[in-house]
Amino acid sequence: MFRRLIVLVPVLALAVSVFAYPSVDTNPNNVQPNRWTSQLGAARARAGQLGLPMLVMCIDTVTCGNCGNWDSWVLKNAAWPAFLAQYPMMLVMLDRSSLSSTSWNTLTQPYRGAGGSLTFPTAAVHAPSGQKLGQFNYGMGNGYFRTPGFMNKILSYTLPYYGPGTIGLSPTAQSVAEDAGEVTVTVTRTDGSAGAQSFSYATVDDTAKAGTDYTATSGTLTWGDKDTSAKSFTVPLINNGRWTAPTQRVFTVTIARVAGDAELGTAEQTVTIYEAEPYLPGTIGFSADFAQVPEGSVYTGTVSRTGGAVGAAGVTVTAPEGYTVTPRLLEWGDGDSADKLFTVSGIDTTPQYDARTFTLELALDSGQVALGTDAQTVQVLDQLVSATFETYVAGRPVYEHLAQAGGLWFYNDAIDALRTEPLNNSERAVLVWTAPAAGRLAFTWGQTGTGTLLVEVVDVDGSLTLTESETNNTVAVYAGDEVRWTATGHSDEYVAYVTDLGWEPLVAPTAAAGLAPTDGRLLQIDDVRADVSLVDLAWQAGAENPADAVQCLFAGAAADALVEVVPAGGVVVSGLNAVDEGIVDLTEAQGWVYWRVDTQVTADLGTVSVQGPAWRFAVVDVPMFQAGTPGEGQVWTTYLKAGVSLPLAADSTTPVTYTATGLPAGMMIDQRTGTISGTPKRSGVYAVTVRATNQAGSKDLRFVISVQPLPDFVRGVKMQGLLLEPTETPSTEQAYEGVVVGTVTFQASSSGKLRARTEVGGKRQSLTGTWGVDGLDANRLTGVLDNRAGDTMELVLTADGILRGVYNNGMLVLARAFDPADAPVYQGFYTVALPTHVLATASAAIDNRPEGYGYLTLTVRRNGQVKYAGQLADGQRLNGTSALMAFSGAEMRAMGYDVVGNGSFAVFPLYKTLYGRRGHAAAMVWIEPHEQMNVADNLVWIENTRWHYPGKSTSMKNDGFLAVFEWDPKPVAPVFGQAHICGAFFAKQQDFTAPYDGAQFHVADQALPVTVTKKALSLERRNDLSATLKTSSSSGLLSGSFKQETPGARRASTLKFKGILVNLQGLGLGFGAYQEPDPETGAYRLNRSKAVSID
């Protein structure tokens, strides 16, 4: 349940501490082999990933003695870690005592027998796939839960899974549409993971053919040692875009072992490709409306039938005069969707450059098909054309930004350049390159014949012309600029060419790394005077820039008014000092300084630069408001009838004076400290300006104050809580670890008046006060209360309804009102045992340590009120009332408790002055629900306890002692801040049959069998001690007597005992005490507490 919890269940001879078991991890993201976890789902997934078996243990670390035997016989045996090292597995421990009833029932369902029964402990073994291989329990023989029987039983299920495993295709068959693009084939490794393995794979034709229906694929898959991951590969599919018979075509995939010793599983998978095209006559047309053919060759064309292949069909192909088409008639049979080819001859070679085209036409000859593309233009490429312009530039770096106007450029590999067709009679060919960014473009250009080639850079402002000719040149461009080559022919077959394009982008500096001073930094002038390196200007230049790129520095008092700064050395480099370069003047603070660095490069034609971002820093000597003050324009919420305190201090090297305008009535600012304080008198929204002024100037801070009525979470509040012992450093935010020293009742009226009543050491005090708002958090109100006696209480109430505080400079306050809606989770009757552990005695000579048990009955009512009644181990009555405080799991964690989940928890303070107000008993009593709507599973814990017995009288103080309510042996961890299970819900008219079956009654070092009926526990009439036992199934109380021989006495003494029955999740227990006269105390006639118990 809690941080600092030690779960010590008092089952006497059967008592088992949870710390006897190995630690169990609860983090689902930290599940590892050979480490116990409670996360069943995460462990199952991890087992599948690693190919390891999984062991699941169903136990109860609190009530199950046989589980403790298994822990001792197996888990603490040195053979267990050695076994796991040889046979690793995932380990899951499902502990009923640490799970809610809902979680327990859900997680253990697969392991229950007929009727839902489950024997403790139960072990279940799973394969890596998650399949349950088998289970066994303690009832089948305790040899299964000893060493080596436990390990051998596990191996009987898991041994096959520690081999190399089986590798096979999964599944054995699959289907895919031909237009799916590819099919994925998966190969798995199961039932083992030892050793490295290699398996080859390959495709094999059947009715589906490689190259027609799919692409032949082969390769090798490998697994490392302990690798159980599935491997996959893809087989590309070929879609011909037409209906093809047969409509389902099959190929197979096979695998074979190459290396390793894994078994071969499914070695062959059948893949069926099904037709994706419709069953229609379809459409017949040219495969493209444009084609190219080199002159002097025969053109081969393609006519396709797509969208179906039902029925026979035919078309004719015609060409212009002088060209011959063979065959002229193309025919398809029913179901035929294959492409049909034809040739065109008569494409002669001409001696001169001759660009020409001809057109082919298609006509329907027979069948019900539709005509698709019925005309095709064929361009005849001159012998000089190695590649068309579009083919050459597509996807080629730098060239991909080229475009042409007029279609007169092509690529010729003899000169490795883009060139024009012969240009005459003022024909023009234009080539355009568009810059993707700022930078420098390099190229080579030239011309032959009579004509002109004009190179210009065209931008938004016009154009710049490059006057050099037939040489290597560079041009500077910005993003979107066009570099344009315009060739104009006059005569003599003029030709222009362009080649060797190279691109150098220009990158501006960024603030990603290395910037100094950091953007927006404020520097006090005295700091800069003491260390001028504070204004060293550092930046990181673009790594991709040309080697001859230069940096240019600009600075000024505004981002739009920067001027270039030329360093004394003439070169701008990172690290220049702003003082040395005259940017910062140390004679006075100059405020904001803006600066930027541009990058520039020069080309044959023009210069290009990229502008860096504008950065800024300030050299100041004016006040600067500290962090934690309202931001510019921020709304600060405060409340009527609540005092406020908001410090607005500003940093300054000289004294500061503060003024404010717009403050609500009732609030003022301290001119020396800048703290706004007071109590606002009217609600509303107020625009406030606070000015901090020193000898150098002023700084304004503008924000909004919203004054509202007191929020609901502080109006009309009434709650009860507890006080904990003083600590060295009391705080309203610290964990609640001290001893309970008193109680507190708190009330806040709708008018904002606060009242608290405390009881400490039998003394009661009243305090009064008012609310306050301290800082900017509107969901957190503070209160200061005091009285004439000098007592003080500082409180914080947050919107979640939790009241925290410090009383009299030390004692911690914790209170919360109980919501009746939470009552069903806790309402009912509980029985609680009060064990005793003595910390110190008033006299070492007197053995006054109580050996018996005190007890309480708790009645939790619907309004959260708790009535408790019982007695301490010495017979002192302990009766009183208190009130529950309920917390969620998240709230518990925020208070310092280590709880899992977001269930609810409730606590009430038990504090009672005793022995004529000379002593007391105190504790924090927790009720923990396992199921939110089933109180039958609720447990009672106690912590932060104290029992002070001052002695029989003021003259018999040596008999006193100081104790806590804890089980023996004393925990190793610190006494206080430990919580112990001490009780549980008690169903009135409880059935004793199952919980107390086989129970024994222990008294005076003797054990007597208990007679168990449904409504009562009793002892045999004739027993060695003449003992009697009476119990109540309604109250859980027990009582009785027995006879004890007293040395020197003529007859045996009759001693009476009282106690309580505790049904701890199905385990029936009993605890009580009797008072035995102490003969060594003489006339004082003192009694000593002795124990009675049932287990």
N, C-alpha and C positions, 0 to 999 in steps of 0.2 A: 504493500500500500504506500508507505511513506518513505521519504528520505530518512535515514537513520533507523529504519525499523529492524528489530530483531524478533522474529516470530518464534517464540518458545511456548509450545503448547503443553499444558500441564497434564500429561497423562501418566504421571508418576513413573512407574517402571517402564511404561511404553513411550515416554516422552522422547520425541525426535525433533531436533532442530533442523530448519531448512538449510542451514549452513553445512549440514553433513553431506549435502548433495553437491554435485558440480554446479558451477555458475551456468545459467541459461540465458543466452542472448535474446533480446526481444526486438532487435533491429532487423527488418526484412531486407535491408540493403547490405547486410553484413553476414550473410549465410555462407559458411565455409565447411568443407569436409572435416569430419572428426571433431567438430565443435557443436555442443548442444544448442539448439535453438527452439523457441516456442512457435516459430513461424512456419506452419505446415505447408501452406501454399507456396511460399518462397523456396522452401527446401525441396519440394517436389519439382519445381521448375529448374532449380540448380542441379538436381540429380539428373534430369534429362539432358542438361547442357554438358555435364561432365561425364555422363555415362556411368554413374555410380549407383549402387543400390541405396535404399533408404530404410533406416530403422526408426519406428515410431513407438515410444513408450507411453502408456497411459497409467499414471500413478497419482498418488495424493501424498505429498511430502509432510502433511500435517497429521493425518489420521491413520495412515497405512503402515503398520509395523512391518509387514512383509516387504514393502517397498524399501524400508530401511535395511532389511536383511540383504536385499539385492544390491543396494548401494555398498554395503560392507563387503559382501562376498565377491562382487564383480568389479564395480567401478573403482574401488579403492585397492584392488589387486593389481600388482605390477604387470600381470599378464594382459590386462585390458588395453593400455596404450600400445603395448607391443603388438597385440592383435590388430588394432586400428592401423598401425604403421604398415602392416603387411596387407591388410584388407580394408582400405579406406572406404568410408560410406558417409552419407548424410545422416545426422542424428537429430531427432525431434523428440522433445519431452513435453507432453501435455499433462500439466499439473493441475488437478481439480482445485486445489487450494489457492491458486493464483489466477484462475480464470473465472469469468462470470458464468452463471448457470447456462445462459444462452450460448455462449461461445463453447463451453464444455460439451453441451449436448450436441451441438452442430459438428464440432471437430471429431468427436469420438463415435459418431453414428456408424461409420463403416466398420467399427470394431466391436459393436455390441451384439450380443446373442439374442435368442428368441425372447420376446417380451422386453427388450431393451436392457438386459442385464450386462454388467461389465465387472469382471473379477480383477482386483488389484494384486500385483501389477500385471498388465497385459503388454506383450511385445508383438508388433506387427512388422513384417518385412515386405518391402516393395521393390520391384524391378526398376531400372532407370526410366522405363517408359511410364511409370506410375502404377502399373498393375500390381495388385496385392498378391504376393506369392504365398502367404500363409501367416498365421499368428498363433501364439501360445500364451498361456497364463500360469500363474502360480498354482492354481488348483489342479493343473495337469501334472504336478510334481515339482517340489522345490529344487530338484536337481537341475532343472532347466534354468534356474536363476542363481546357480553357483558357477564357480570356475572349475573345469573348463566347459561344463555342460551348456552354459549360455552361449559361448562362442561357437561350439560345435553345432548347436541348433540353428544359429544364424547362418553358418556356412552351408548347412544342408539345403538352404534356399538360394544363397547368393553365389556359391562357388563358380557356377558357369559364367557369371558376369565379370569375373576377373581375368578372363582370357582375352584373346585378340578381338572377339566378336564376329559378327557377320556383316558383310558388305553386299548390298544388292540394290537393284533398281526399284523405285517406288513412284507410282504404282506399276502394275504389270502392263497396263494399256492406257492410252489416252487419245482423245480426238481433238482436232483443231481445224479451223477454217483456213482456206488457202490464202485469204487476205489478212491473216493475223500478223504477218511479218516474220514471226519466229515461234518456235515451240521450245519450252524449257524442260529439260530432263533432269531429274533429281536422283542422286545416289545416296543412300543412308548407311550409317554404321550403327548397329544395335547389339545389345547383349554383351558388351565388352569393349575395352578400349586399350588393351595392353599392346605396346609395340607400334612401330611405324608401318604403314601399309601403302602400296601403290597399285592402282587398277587402271587398265586402259579402257577406252570406249571408242566405238566406231558405229557409223550408220551403214545399213545394208539394204539394197534395193529389193522391192517386191513389185507390186503393181504401180507404186510411185517410184519415179526414176530421178536419180541425182542429176542435176543440171536442167531438168524440166520442171519437176515439182518441188524440189528442195536442193540445198547445197550440201554436198557430202562433207561430213564433219568427223574428226577423230582427235584423240588427245589422251592425256593421262591425268588422273586425279590422285592426290596424295593426302594421307592422314598422318599426323604425328602421334607420338605416344600420349595416351589419355585424351586424344582428340575424337569426339563423337559427333562433331557438327556435320550436318548434311552438306554435300557438295552438289553443284549443278553446272550445267553447260547448256548452250542454246544451239539449235539447228535452224538456220535461216530458211524461210519458205519462199518459193517463187510463185508469184501470182501472174498468170498470163492474161488476166483481165477478160477472159471469155469462157463461155460454158464449154466444158470438156468432159467427154465420156472416157472411162467410167467416172461417175460423180463422187465415188469414194475410192481413194487410192492409198495404198498402205506401204510403209517402210518400217524397218525394225532398228532398234538400237541395242547393241550388245556390249557387255563388259567382261573383262577377264583379269585375273590376278597377275600382276607383274612382279611384285616383291612383297614379302610379308607372309604371315601365316593365318590371316583371317579367313573365315569360311566364305565361300561364294554363295550368296543368296539368290535372289531373282536375277538371272543373267541376261534376260532378254525382255525388252519392252516394245509393244506394238504401237505405232503411231499411225492414226488414220487421218488423212487429209480429205476434207469434204468440200465439194464444189460450192463456190460462193456466188456464182453468176446465175441469173434467172433462166428459166426454160422458155425461151422466146425465139422467134426467127432471127432477131438481132439486127445489127447495122453494119453495113460494109462501106469502108472508105479508106482513103489514103492514110497511112500511119502518121503523116505530118503534112502541113500545107506548104512547107518550104524545105528545100534540100539543096545541097551543093555537090558539084562533081568537078574534078580537075579536067581541063581540056585535054583532048586526045585519048580519053578513056571511055569505057562503057558504064553508063549509069544503071545501078540496080535499085529498083524501088520496091516498096512493100505495101500491100493492100490487106487490111485486117478486117476480121468479122468479130464483133464484140457484142456483149449484151444478150447472147443467146445463139443457138445453132440448130433450130428446128427447121427441117425442110431443106431441099436443095435450092441453090441460088447461083447466079452468074452475073458478072459485070464485064464491060469492055473498057480498055484503056486506049486513048488516042493521043497522038503527039503532032506538033506542027510538021509541015512539009519539010522533007530533008532528014527527018529523024525516023528511025524504025523501032517499033515496040514489039517485043517478043516475050511471051505469047500475047496476043491482043485480047483474047478471051480468057478470063479467070473464073474457075468454077469450084463450088463447094457442094459436097454431098450432105445428106441429112445427118446432123450431129457433128459435122466437121466445122471446127472453129480455128483451124491452123492458118497462120499467115501465108499469103500467096505472093510469090516474087515475080517480077518481070524485069526486063532489061530494055534500055534505050541506047541504040548505037547511032553513029553519024555525028558524034561530037568531035569535030576536027580541031587540029592545032593551027593557030594563026601565028605568023612571024612577029607581028606587032602586038603590044599590050591591047587586049580586047576583052572588055567586061561585057558579058551578054547573059541573057536568061531565055528559057523557053517554058511553056506551060503544058502540063499534062491534064487530061480531063477524063472523068469516070462516068459511065452510063450504065443503068440497070438493064441486064439482058434477060434474066429470068428469076423466079422466086418471089416470096412475099417480104423480103428484107427491105429495110429503109436504107437510103443513101446517106452516108455521113459526109466526111470531107471529100468533095467530088472534084476538087481542082488542086493541083500542086505546082508551085513555081520552083523551077530548078535553076540555080545560079551556076554558071560555068566559070570556074576559077582559072585565072591565068596561071601560067607556070611559075610566075614570080611570087604567087601567094603561098607562103609556107603555112600560115594560119590566118584565119579571119581576125579582125580586130576584137570582136566580142569573145572569141575563143581564147585569144592570147591573154587578155586582161582579166578574165574571170578568176577571182580567188587569188590573184598574184599580188603580194604585198606591194604597196605604193601604187602600182599600176592599176589596182582595182578602183582608184579614185579618178581614173581617166574616162572621158566620154568624147565622142566625135560628132561633128555636124556635117552632114552631106554624105557620109558613108564611103569616103575616098581613102581611108587609111587601112593598112593591113600589115601583117608581120612578115618580114623576109629574113630567113635564117642565114643567107649569104652575108649580110651585113649586120645581123643580130640587132635589128632595129625595127621600130614602127616606121613605115614609109608611106608616101602617098602614091596614088596612081599617077601616071604622066599627066601633067597639067599644062594646057595651052589656052590661048585666047582668053586670058584673065579668069580661068577657072580657079576656084578657091577651095582649099581643104583646111578645116579648123579642128584642132585638137585642144581639149580643155581638161585641166587637172584642178580639182577643188580641194583646198586645204582642209584636213580634218581638225586641225588645231593650229596654234601659233608655232612657228618653227622655220626651218630653212630647207629648201628643196634644191638638190643638185641634179644636173642632167647634162647630156651631150647632145648637140644638134648640128645640123648641116644641110647642104643642098647641092644639086647639080643641075646644069642647064640654065636657061634664062628665066628668071623670076625673082620673087622676094619672099623671105620668111621673116615675119615680124613676131617677136616674143615680147609679151607684155603681162604685167600683173594688174588685174582688174579688181578694185575694191569699191566700197561705197562712195569713195571720193573721186573716182575716175580711174585712170590707168597710168602705169609707169612703163616705159619702153626700154628694153635691153638693146643697145646698139651694136654690141659685139656680134660677130657672125662665125659660124662653123667652129665652135670651140666648146670647152667645158665651162659651164657657168653655174652660179647659185643665185637663188632669189629668196628674199625674206617675205614671209606671208603670215597673215593672221587667219584664224579660223573662218572659213567661208570665202576667203579670197580665191580668185581663179587665176591660174597661170595658163595663158592662152598662146598657142602657136598657130599663126595664120599664114598659110602658104598660098601664094598667088602666082600662077604660071603665065608666061608671056609667049614663049616659043621654045623650040628645040627640046621638046619632051621634058619639061621641068619636073624635078623630083626633090621633095624635102624629107628629112628623116629626124627622129628623136629616139634616144636610147639612154641607158645607164641612169635611170631615175633612182635617187637616194634621198631619204627623208630623215631629218634630225628634229624631233619635237623639242619644245622649250617648256620647262616646268618651273613654276614659281615656288619660292620657299613656303613652308607651311609651319603651323604651330604644333604639329604632331609630336615633335620631340626637340629638345635642346633649346627652347625659347627662354631668353632671359633679357630683362626682367619679365616674369610671367605676366600675361595680358591682364590688365586691370589692377596691377599691384600698386598699393599706396606706400610711399616711402617718406618717412619724416626727414626733413632736411638735415637735422643734426646727425642722423644715422649716415646719410650720404656724405656729409662733411668728414665723418670719422672713417668712412670706408667707401671710397669712390668706386670700388669694383662693384658695388651694388647696382651701378648703372652701366656695366659692361653690356653692350648690345650683342647678343648671341642668337644665331638662328641656324637652321639646317637647309642648305641649298638642295635643289633637285638633283638626284644622282644621275638622271638620264640626259642632262644637258650636254651640248657640244663642248669639247675641250676648250674652245676659245670663247665661250660665253663669259660675260662679265656681269658683276652685280652693281647696282646703283642704289644708294641710300638716300631716303627722303625723310624729313622731319619737320615738325611744326606744332603750333598750338591747337590746331584743329585738323580733323581727318580730311577735310576738303581744302585745306590751305597748306599743303606740304611743299617744301622747296628742297632741291637737291643739295646734299651735303657732300663735298669733295674732300676726302681725307688729305692730310698733309702728304702722305706717301703716294697719293693718287690712286690707290687700289682699295676697293671696298672688300673687306673680309670679315667674317664673323669674329666677334671679340672686340670690336672698336669701342672705346670708352666715350660715353656721351658727354662727359665733362671735357675731355681732351679735344673733342670735335666741336665744342661750343654749343652743343645741343642743350646741355644743362648748365645753368649759371648758379653757383653756390652762394652768391651774395644774398639771395632771397629765395624763398619757396615760390616756384613758378606754376604750381598746379599740374594740370594734365599735359603730358608730352606725348604726341602721336608720332609714329614712325612706321616706315615700311621699307621693304627691299624688293626692287624690281630686278629681273634677269633679262639680259640683252645680248643679241648676237647680230653680227653684220654679214651681209652677203654681197655678191657682185651687184645685185640690184636691190637696194634698200636695206634698212635695218628694222629688226623686229624686237619687241620687248614684251614681257608678260609682267603684269603688275601683281605684287604680293598683297596679302591682306594687311590692313592697317591695324597695328597694335598700339597699346597705350600703357603708360604708367604715370603716376603722379608723384611729384616732389612737393610735400605739403608741410605746413606748420600750423594748420587749423585743427580744431578738435575733430576726432573721428569716432563716431558712435561704435561701441563695442558690440560683439556678437551677443545674441540673446535678447536684444532690444527688438521691438516690433519692426518688421521690414517696411519699406516705403509703401504706403497704401494699405498695409495690413489692417484687419479689423481685430481689435482687442475687446473681448466680451467681459463685462463685469456686472455686478448685481446690486440692486437696491438693498439697503440695510446690511451690506457686507463691506467691511473696511478693505481698502486696497493698498497694495504696496508694489510698485513697479520701478526698479532702478533703471535709469537711462544714462548711465555714466558714459563719458566719451574719453578717448585717449588724447592726451595733449602733453607737450613738454612744458607748458606754462599753465597757470591757474585758469579754470574755466568757470564761467557764470552761465546759469541756465534760466531760460524764460520759457513760458508756454502760453499759447492762446487757444481758445476754444474748449477749455476743460469744462466738464459738467460742474454744476453747482455742488459744493461740498468737497471738491477735490482741488489740490494745489500741488505745486512743484517746489522742491527744496532747491533754492538757488545755488547752494554749494555742492550738493551731491547729485542733483538731477533726478532724485526719487520722487515719483508721483504717488501721493497718498491721500487718505481721506475716505469719506463715505458718500457716494453719490446720492443726491436727493430726488432726482427726477429721471424717469426712464427716457430713452431717446437715443439718437445716433449723432455723435459729435465729431466734427472734423478738427483734429488737433495738430498744431505745429509746435514742436519743441525746438528751440534754438540754443545751441552750445556756442559760446563766444569766448575767444581768448584774444591776446594782443595782436595775433596775426590775422584774425578774421572770424567768420561764423560758419557754422554748418547747421542746416535745417533738417529735421526729421519729421515727415508728415505721415500720420496714420489716423485711424478712426477708432473711437471708443464707443462701443454699443452697450448702453446701460439697460438691463432687463430685470424683470421681477425675479426673485429667487427661484431657481429651478426646482422641479418636482422632487428630485432625489434628496433635497435637504429640507423640504417643507413638511411639518407635522411628523417628523421622524421620531420613532421610539424604538429602542433596542436594548438588549442586555448583552454583556460580554464579560471578559476576564482581564485580570491583571497578572503579569508575569514578573518574576523577581528582577531586581535592577541588574543592568549589565554595565560594563565599563564604558561602552560607547553607545548609549541608547540612540535609536533612530526609528522613525516611522516606517522605514523601508526594510528593516532587517528581518531575519528569520526568527520564528517564535520557538526558542529553545529553552527558556528559563522555566523555573518551577512556578506553579500557580500560587499566588500570594493573596489573591482577593478577587472581588467581583466589581463590576461597574454597571450602572444603569444610566443610559443617555437619552435625552429628549431634546428635540429642536422644535420650537413653535413656528407657526406660519409667519410670525413677525420677525423671525430671525434670532430670537433669544435662545440661548443654550443653557441646559441644566444637566449636571452629572452628579450621581450619588455613588460613592465608593464604600466598600467594606474591606478593611485590611486589619488582620490581627484582632478582630472583634470590635474595632473602632470604625465608626461611620462618619463620613464627611460629605458635605454638599458643596458644589462649585457652580458658578454661573459665568457666562461669557457671551460673545457674539461671533458671527461668521466673518471671515476675511478671504480675499482673493490675493494670493501671493504668486506673482508671475503671470505668464500668458495662458496657462492651461485653464480653460473655462469649465472643464469637467472635474475639477479638483478644488474643493473649498477647504480652507483651514479655519480652525477655531482655537482661541486661547481662553481658558477658563481659570478662575482663581477664587479664593475666599479670604476672609479676614485672618484665618489661622496661618496663612502663608502657603497653602497648598496651591500647586499650579498643574494644569493639564494642557498639553499642546496636541491638537487633533487634526487629522486629515480625513475628510469624507470624499470618496470618489463616486463617479456616476454609477458604478456597479453596486453601490450600497454598502461597501466595506469601510468600516471606521477603524483607523489605526492611530496610534498616538503614544505619547510618553507622559507618565504621571510622576510628579515630584522629581523630575530630572533623572529618572532611572527606570521605573517600572513601565513595562510595555503594555499598551492597551490594544485589545482586539475585540470588535463587536460587529454584529450584523443583525438586522431584523429578519425574522423567519417568515417566509412566504407560505401561507396555508396550502398553496397549490403543491408544495413539496411534501405535504404531510403523508400521502399514501406510501411514499418510499420508506418512511421511518416509523409510522404510527404503530403502536403495539406494546407488548410486554417483553422484557428482557431479564435474564438472570446473569449476574456477573460475580466472579470470584475475585477476592482481593488478597493475593499472595503478599508476603512481607519479606523484605530484605533490609536488614538493619545496617545502617551506615556507620553509626557511632553510638557509644553508650556513655552515660554520665560517669559510670564507675566500672573499671575493668574487673573489679572483684565480684560484681554481681552479674550473674548470668540471667539476664532478663529478656533474651531474644525470643520473640513470639515464634512458635513453631506451627501454629494453626493458621487457618485461613479466615479472613473476613469475607463478607459477601454483601451484595446489593441486589435489590429488585428495582427495575426501572420501568416506569409507565410513561410512554411518549404519547401525548395527546395531539389532537388535530391542529391546535394552534401553535404547536412546537414546544409547549410547556412540558417539562420533565419533572416527575415526582420520583424521588429515590428514597429507599428505606432499607435498612440492614444494620449490620454491626461490624466493628473491627475485630481483629483476631483476639483482642483482650476482652471482648464482650461489650465494649463501649458502643452504644447505639449511634447510628449515623443516618439521620433522616433530614430531608430538605427538599427544596424545589430549585429548578434552574430553567434555562431556555436554550433551545437548539440554535445553532448558527450553521447554515448549509452553504457549501462551496462546490463549484464545479472542478473537474480535473485541471482545466487550464488555470483557474484561480489558485488552486493548490500549488501548482508549479510556480506561479508568480510569487507565492508566499515562501518559496524555498523548499517545498516538499517534492520528492521524486516519485510522482505517480504516473501511471500509464493510462492512456485513454482519457475520455472526457465524462466519465460517470460522476455521480454526486457523492459527497461526503458531508457528514454533519458532526458537530462537536458541541459539547456544553461544559461549562466549568463546574466542577465540584469543589466547593470551599466551605468548610464548616469549622467554627471555633468550638473546642471541646475542653473538658476537664476544668470547668470554671473559668473559661477563656484563657487558660494558661497554655493550652496546646491546640492543635488543629489537624485536620486531614484535608488534602487538596489533590486535584488531578484534572487533566484535560481528558475527557471521555469522548472517544470517537465512535460513531456508528457508520459502518461501511456496508452499503448494499451491494450484493453481487448481481441481482436482477432488479432493475429499476422499479418494477411493480410487484415484486414478490419478496415480502419482508422475511419470509421463512429462512432465507439464506443469509440474512444480515449477521454481521459479526461486530463485537464490541472490543475496541482497543483502548488502552490507557497509556498516557505519557505525561511527562512534566509533573510527576507526583511527589508528595511529601506527607509523612505522618510524624507529627511531633508529640510524643508522650512525655510530659514534664516530670513524671514521678507521681507517687500516690498522693503526696501532699507537699506543702511548702517545706515541711521538715524532713521529707523523704525524697529529696531530689536525686539522690544517687541511683534511684530506680529508673530514671528517665532514659530515653533513647530517641534517636532520630532515624527514621526508616523511609523506604520508598515501597511502592506496590509493584514488585517485580518478582519473577520466578527465579529461584536458585537453579543452577549456579549463576552468580553475577556475570553479566556480559562483559566481554573484554573491552568493548567500546565504552565511552563515558556514560555515566549513569543517566544523566538528564539528557533529554532529546532522544530517548529510546521509546518505542511504542511496543506494547505487548498485547497479544490476544488474551482476553480475560473473560469474555462472555459471548452470548449469542441470543437471538430471538428465542422465546420460549412460548410454544403454543399452549394456551390454557386448555385443560383436559388433554394433556399430551399423552400419547401412547408410548409407554415405557418398553414395550415388548422387544423391538429390534435394537434400539440404542443400548439397552442395558443387558442384553442376553450374555450370560456368562460372567457378569460383573462380580467383583469382590469388594467387601467392606473392610477398610484398613483402620485399625485403632490400636494403640498401645503395642506396636510392633507385632500385631497379629492380624491375620487375614481371615475373614469369615465369608462364606458364599452368600450371595444375595438372591433371595427369592423374588422373581420378576413376574408381575401380572400387568395387564394392560394399564391399570390406573394406580398401581402402588408398587413400592419396593419394600421388602421386609427381610428379617433374619429368622432363621430357624428358632423355634421357641427354646429349645434346650441347646445352648451353646456354651463354650468354655468360659465366656465372660458374662453370662446372663444378660447379654446385650439385646436391646430393642432398637428398632428403626422405624420411624414413621416418615412418610413422604406425601407430598400433595402434588397431584397432576395439574392442579389449577394455578398454584403459586410457585411451584418449584422449590419450596422450602423443605428442609429435612430436619429432623430432631430425633432424640432418643437418649438412651442412657446405657451404662454398663457398670459392672462392679470391678473394683481394683483392690487388691490386697495392699495394705499399708503396714510396713514394718513396725512391730510393737503394738499394733492395734488388735483388739479382740475380734473384730469383725471387718469384713471388706467394706470399703467406701463405695457409695453409688455416685458416679460422675455423670453429669448431663452435658449433652452437646447440641449445637445448632449449626446449620449450614445451608447450602444451596445446591441445586442440581443444574448443570449446564449441558445442554444438548448441542455439541459442537459439530454441526454438519453431519449428523448421523452417529456420532460417537458420544455415548452417554457418560458423563463424568459427575462427580460429586465432591464438594469441598466444605469443610467446616472446622470447628474448634471446640474444645472443652477446656475448662479452667481447673488446673491441678494445684492444690495448695503447696506452697514452697516451705518446707519445714525449716529452712535455714534463715528465714526472715523473722522468726520469733514472734514478738508481740504485734508486729505490723500485719501479720496474717495476709501475706501477699499470695496471689494466685499466678500461675504461669500457664501461658497458652500452649496447648498441644493440638496436634492435627488429627482430624478424621478425614477419610477420603473414600471415594468410590471410583473404581476404574474397571 
